[in-house]
Amino acid sequence: MNEESYDNETGARRLSMIEFVRTEDPDGADKLEMLLKKQDALKAGNVYGERFTARQFSLVFDPLLKRAFERSRILENLGRNPSSVPQLARDLDLAPNIVFDHIKELARRDRVEIAGYDDRDALYRRKWHDEGR
């Protein structure tokens, strides 16, 4: 696989993930898209001659995109029915500590709330904010 086809595949994968994020977090998707559009400028360099390589950009951008994608999957799942962290972890094939970190962030952003308890596990549900749902 040559570098150009790798870049095209990576770009298509990133855009696909951003579009999914947009379904659950339009503002977050806009921020990711804006950063992605700055990639060429970062590669070209600044007034000090500092440049980002494609690898350096990926090391910064891809984890941000992955986390946004995971949070969007959690919101999508919680939009269907309340769920606990362990259940979300199983359903989404993510580590429970990662799901819990996302739940904390989503609660901080007022996107999820506790809907009740199943034994000792909190059941979380998505909060709908003027989204017509």
Number of C-alpha atoms within 10 A of each C-alpha: 5 6 8 9 10 11 12 11 12 13 13 12 12 19 17 12 18 23 17 17 27 19 13 19 18 14 11 17 22 15 12 21 17 11 13 16 11 11 16 14 11 18 15 14 13 11 7 6 7 11 16 16 15 13 9 12 17 15 11 10 16 13 11 12 21 15 14 23 22 18 22 22 18 25 24 15 17 19 18 10 12 20 25 24 23 17 15 22 18 13 12 14 10 14 13 17 12 15 23 16 13 20 21 15 14 19 16 11 9 13 17 22 18 15 16 14 13 10 7 7 13 17 21 23 22 23 19 12 9 6 6 5 7
